[in-house]
Amino acid sequence: MKQIAEWALAMAVARGASHAEARIVDERWRALGTRNGRVAVASDGESLGLGVRVLCHGGWGFAATQELTKAGVERAAALAVEIAKASARVQSEPVVLLPEPAAVAKWSSPCEINPFAVSIEENFALLRKIDAALTAVEGVTLAETSMTFRRYEQWFYSTEGAAIHQTRTTTGAGFAAHAFEGDSIQTRSYPNSFGGQYQNKGYELVAELKLLENAERVARECVALLKAPQCPEGRRDLVLDSSQLGLQIHESIGHPIELDRVLGYEANFAGTSFLTLDKLHTLRYGSELVNVVADARAEHGPGLGTFAYDDEGVAAQCVPIITQGRFEGYLSSRDTAAKIGRARSGGHMRAEGWARVPIVRMSNVSILPGEKPLSFDELIAGTDDGIYMETNRSWSIDDKRYNFQFGCEAGWEIKGGKLGRMLRNPSYSGITTEFWNSMEAICDRREWTLWGTPNCGKGQPEQGMGTGHGASPARFRQVKVGGAYGS
């Protein structure tokens, strides 16, 4: 791999590049799923290729190839330089890279059981058992299961002297039960919606999730939703489970803090951000209980945003985003951080694969658990009149990430500190800063979970990226609830 990278870097320098990076990626994936006992998804693939990013005359250029011969690699490097020269002719100002020590390192995410060593037959045997347990509950009309594995091995070399070899193994699994009656459709998912839970772990995660053990309960909740009363409209205290709070973080904190969005680079595809540069260190983003970090370090947990170095060779860091409610930081790269006068990149450049250019992406953007002891039961006991909502069903947020509306799969009334009747079609809406400023309680570390979002979309051409979001259940004062769905 080093020889391949050296061909690319030497050609880039010979053609005039002032800086060059070569990323070689060897990737394997497997995706499996059932639908009412039948195979719905069965794919297994692999990919190997090279991406070359160069800086020439102050402009960026990128090219990629699967032809890893000397001739193929040199053609890609030469093309990247030509693109950089063309970019330099039309840009408003030259790119400036902040300095970064050239790392020589090797790192792998934790993996106790290689998921690709487990047979597809064994995978499907478990999925079919879960499927059967779901459909055995009277009233369930559709059962879906899924299991996904990915091994992503990357070699990164640069003209600065970096030589970094990283391997990440990702596992994801989950299921959903659907019940149809008249014009009503209800869904309950486990352990999270949109495919379940994903982490940088091996096959051991599948056993940890206890999928089969929870199938009957989840299916019965799904059927019960058909008869449950509609979520009322109005303002109520709102308690969110940790997975829903994780998605809230993703949409109303994670995306608006991407510095390329703030600088206008994403405006054409996904919008900009309400977090303009004048708000840094001044905006009251949330209550004093809101402490959010972007942490790619292994000690944060096995999140999909965990790595040792990002895709331009910057070491993983813990970047404060919101500290006691005040806005303190962005997600940045070596060039975007330079634009706003930072001393160092936050280490947030990541690419979907060898054929995509690195862009600013979330790592693990997490809210820290409460410092005072508070269990979920105690959180509910401290809520006099409210609604508890669990598991995302839908989301909508404007292109500045300021006005939002989220729907959940299930809700429960809270009266006098006790969970009461189940509610169907629960939803809530608000304005980002008003919502986070209304947070008045958050559970401690015992209730904290690092959730994985495997398919965050960004960029043109679009790149799907895995991100992590840690959260504990929390309570918010007088949030607008109901109204997203008909009765």
N, C-alpha and C positions, 0 to 999 in steps of 0.2 A: 504493500500500500504506500509505503514511503517513496518508493521509486516512481509510482504513478503520480503522486503529488509533486515530486521534484520536477518531472517533465512539465507539469502545468505551470508551476511557479517560475521555472527558468524561461519558458516561452513568454509568459506575461511580462517579466522584467525585460526580456530582449525586445519586446514590442513597445516598451515605453511605460509600463505600469510602475507607479511609485509604491504601490502596496498591492499584495495579492494573497488570496486565501483559497485553499483547496479543501473541499469536504467530500470524502468518499463514504457512501452509505450502503450498507448491506442490511436489507430489511426483509423480515418474514412475517406473515400474518395468517391468522385463521379466524373465520367468522362462521358460527353455527347457530341455528335456531329452529324451533318447531312452532307449528300453528295447529292447534287441535289435533295433536298426535302425529302430524305429518311433518316431514322435513320441509322447512320454509327457506332456510338459508344454509348453504354448505359451500364455503369457498376457502381455498388454501393457496397462498401465493408467495412469491419472493421477488425482490428487485435489487439490483446492484448498479450503481452509477456514480458519477462525479459531477459536482457543481463547482464552478470557478467564479469567484467574485474579485474584481480588481478596481483599483482607483487609479485613474490616469487623467492628468490635466485638471484635477479637482472634480472629476465626474465618475459616477459608478457605472460599472458594466458587469453583466452576469451572463454566463452560458453554461450549458450542461450537456452531458453525453453518457451513453451506456457503452460506447466503444472505448474500452480501456486499453487500447494499443497505444504505442507512442505517437503514432500519427493522429489517432482520434483524439487523444488528450490534448495534443498541441493545437489541433484545429479549434477545439473548444476554448482554450486559453486565448488564442489569437482573436477569436470572435468576441470574447468578453472585453478585450482591450479596444477593439473597434467600436463596440457599443459604448464603452466608457468615453471614448473620444467624441462620439456623437452627442452623448449626454452633456459633456462639458461645454459644447457649443451653444446649448439652449438653456442652461441653468442660470438662475439669477445670481448665485454666489457659489464659490467652490466648497466642496465638502472638507471639513476639518475633523480629524479623528483624535480623540483624547488618547494619551499614552496608556499603555497597558503592559504589565510584565508578560514576557513570553513564557507561557507555561509548558512544561513537559510532564505529562501525567497520564495515568490510566485509572479508570473508575467504572464500577458496575453497580447497578441498583440491586437491592436484595432479591434473591430468588432461591427459595428452598427447593421447589419442585419445578423442573423445566416443563412448561405447559405443552411443549411440542413433543415431549416424551410420553405424554398420555395419549392413548389412541383416540381417534375420532369416534370409534364404536363406544368407548367408555364415556366420552363426552355426551353422546346422544342418549346413552342409557340413562344418565342422570336427568337430562332435559326431558325425556319422555316420562320419567317418574313424576317430575314436577308438573308437567302438562296434565297427566292423568289425575293427580291430586286436585288440581284446579277444576277440571271439568267434572269431577265426581261430586262437586257441590251443586245442588239443584239451583238453577237460575243462571249459572255461568254459561254464556253462549259462545265465548271465544277465549281461548287461552293462548298466550304467546310466551315463549322462552328464548333466551339468547345467551351466547357465550362467545367471547372475543379474546384473542391472544395476539401479542405483537412483540417481536424482538427487533430492536433498532440499534444497530452497531454502527458507529461513526468514527472515522479518522479525520482529524482536523490538523492542517499544516498551514503555516503562513510565512511570508517573507521576513517577518519579525523574529522567527525562530520557534514559534509555537508548534508543539507536537502532542496532540491530545487524543487519546483513544477512550471512548465511552460506549457502554452497552446498557441499554434500558430494556427491561422486560415488563410488559404491561398485561394485566389480566382484568377482564370485566365480565360480569354475569348478572342476570336478573330475570324477572318475569312479570307478566301483567295478566290480570283477569278482566274481562269485559262482560257486562250484562246489558242486554237490550230488552226493552219493554215499551210497546207503543212507540212514542216518539222520543223516548228517553234512552240515553246511552250513558252508562257509568263505568268507570275504570278504577281499579286499584292496582298499584304497582309495588314491587319490592325488589331490592331495598330502596330503590329510587326509581323515578320515571325515566323514560328515554334510554332504556337499556340496562339500568341498574347501577351498580357501584363499580368503579374502575380505580385501580391503584397500580403503582410500580411494584408489583409483586409477581411471584410465580403462581402455579396452580393451587398453592396452599390457600389463596384467597377464596377460592370456591367453597372449601370446607368452612372457612371462617364465617361466611355469609349465612350459613344455615338456611339455604334456599328451600329444601324440601320440608324442613321443620316449620316453616312459616306459610306454606302454600295454602293449607286449609283455612287458616285465620284470614288471610288476605282475600281469598275467594268469598268467604262469608261476608266480609265487610263490603265487598263490591256489590253483592246481591242486596244487602241491607240498604245501600244508598238509593236503590230504586224507590223504596218506600219512605225514605227519610224526608223530613220537611226541608223546604228551600231555605238557604242561608238568608237571614234577614238583611235588609239594607239599612244603612245609617252609620253612625260612628260608635265604635266599640273598642275596648282594649283588645289588642291582638297578640296572640302567642303563636310564634312560628316554630316548627320543628327545625332541626339543624340543616337538613337537606334543602328545605325551601329557603332558609336564610343564606345558604351557600349560593343558590342561584341569584338571590337578591344582591349579594355581594358582586357576583360575576357581572350582572347587567348594570347596576347603578354605582359601582365603585371600580371594578376591574377595567371595564372599557373606557370610561371617561378619564382614567389616569394614564392611558397610553399616550406617550408624549408625541408620537407621530400623528395621532388624531388631533391633539391640541394644536399642533403646528400646521394642520390642514392637509396632511398627506393622504388621509383616508376619506376626505370629504366627498369624493365622487362616488365611493362605493357604500360606505357605512355611516357617513356623517362626521361630525366634529365632536366637540365636548364643551360642556358648560364650565369646565375647570380651566379657564384661561389663566395665563401666567401671573396675572395680578392677584389671583386668589391663593397662590402658594404662600404658606405661613400666615395667612390672614383669615381664610374662610373657616367659619364654625360649621364643619361638615356634619357633626353629630353631637350627641350628649357626651359627657365626660366618661361614660362607660364604653364608648366606641374607640377601640384600639385595633387598627388594621395594619398588617404588614404584608409585604410581598417577599416571600422567603423561599428560595430555591435550594437551600441547604438540606442535606440528608437528615439532620437532626429535627427538622420541622415535621418529617414524616414521609411515607412512601407515596407522595402525591404525584399526579401527572405533570406537575410543574417542578419536580425535583430533578436536579442534575448537578454535576460538578463544575461544568463550564458551559457558557452559552455558545451560540454558533458563530461568534466572532472572537472566541477565546477568553472571555471575561469570566472570572471566577464567580461561583454562586454566592449570593449575599442575602442578608435580611435587610430589606429597605423599609423604613417606617413610612407608612402612607397616611394614616390618621392616628394621632396621638392625643388621647384624652379629648377626642372630638375635633381637634384642629387639623386641617389639611396640611401635610408635611412633605409629600413626595410623589413623583411620577415614576412610571415604568419607562426606562430609557435605554438607548444604545450609545455607542461611542461617538456617533456624529450628532444625534439629537441632544445628548447631554451637553455637548460642546456648545450648541446653539443657545442654551440658556445659562451658560456660565458655570456648569457643574464641574467639579474636579475629576469625576470618574463616572463611567457608565454604570448603571444599575445592574447590567448583565441580563438584559431581557430580549436579546436578539435570538430568534429561533425560526427554523424552516421546517416545513412539513416533510421534506425529503430532499434527495439529492438534486431533483429537477426544479426546485423552488429557491428563490433568493430569501435569505433571512430578513425578517421584519420584526418590529417590536411586538412581543406577545406577553401575556400574563405568565407568571410562574405559579406559585401557590399564593393566591391573594386571600388571606384568612383573617377573620376577626378573632382576637385573642379571647380566651374564656374569662369569665369573671374571677376576680381575685378573692372575693368573699365566698365562703361555702354556700352553694345553692343548687339543690338537686332539681330535677324536672318536677317531681311531686311538690316540692316546696314552691317552685315557680307557679304552678297551678293554684296551690293553696293561697298564694298571695294575690290572686286575681279574683276580684269580687264579681265583676260582670264583664264577660268577654267571650271571644271565640278563639279556639285553637284550630289552626290549619296545618295540614300535613301533605307533603308530596306534590310537586308541581304538576300542573295540567296544561297551563298555557302562560305565555308572557308577551307583553307588548311594551315598548319603551321608545321614546322619540329619538331622533338622530343626534341630539345633544346629551342624551341619557339623563333627562331631567324629569319628565312626566312619565309615569309608568302605571300599568295595570297587570296584575298577576292573578291567575286562577289556580286553585289547588284541587286535588282529587277528593279530599274529605275534610270535613270540619266537625267540631264538637262544641256545643255550648258550654260555657263556664259560668256557673252560678254559685255564689257563696264559697268560692275556692274549691269547687268540685266539678269534674267533667260530667256533663249531662248528655242529652240526646245528640245523636249524630245528625249532621246537616249536609245536604247535597249542594253541589255547585257553589262552593265558597270562593269568594274572590276579594281582593283588596286593591286599592289604588292610592296614589299620592304623588307628592313631589319629593325628589330624592333627598334634599337637605332637610325638609320638614320631617320626613319619615325617620331618618337616622337621628335627628334631634329628639324624637319622641321616645327613643329607647330608654326604658327605666329599669330594666333588670335583664341579666344574662347568666345562664347557668355556668357552673365551674368546669374544671378540666374533666371531671368524670363523665360529663355529657357531651364532650367535644369530639367531633368526627371530621376527618379529612376526606371530603367527597371529591370524586373525579368527574370532570366534564370532558368527554373524549372528542367532541366534535365542534369546538368553537371555530366559527368561520370568520375569515378576515382576508383582505388583500385581493388584488387582481393580477393574475388569475387567482381564484379563491384558494386559500390554504386551510385545511382542517387541523386543529391543534388541540392537544390535551392540556387541560389546566386543572389546578387543584384549589379547593376552597374549604378551609376548616371553619367550623362554627359550632356553637352550642345553642340550644333553644333559648329564645329571648322574648321579652314582652315589650310591646310598644303602646303608648297611650293614645286613645281616641283616634284610631285610623278609620278611614272610610272603607266599609265592607259591603259586599253584595253588589249586584248590578251587572256583573259581567255576562251572566247567562240568563236565559229565560227560565220560567218556572217549569 
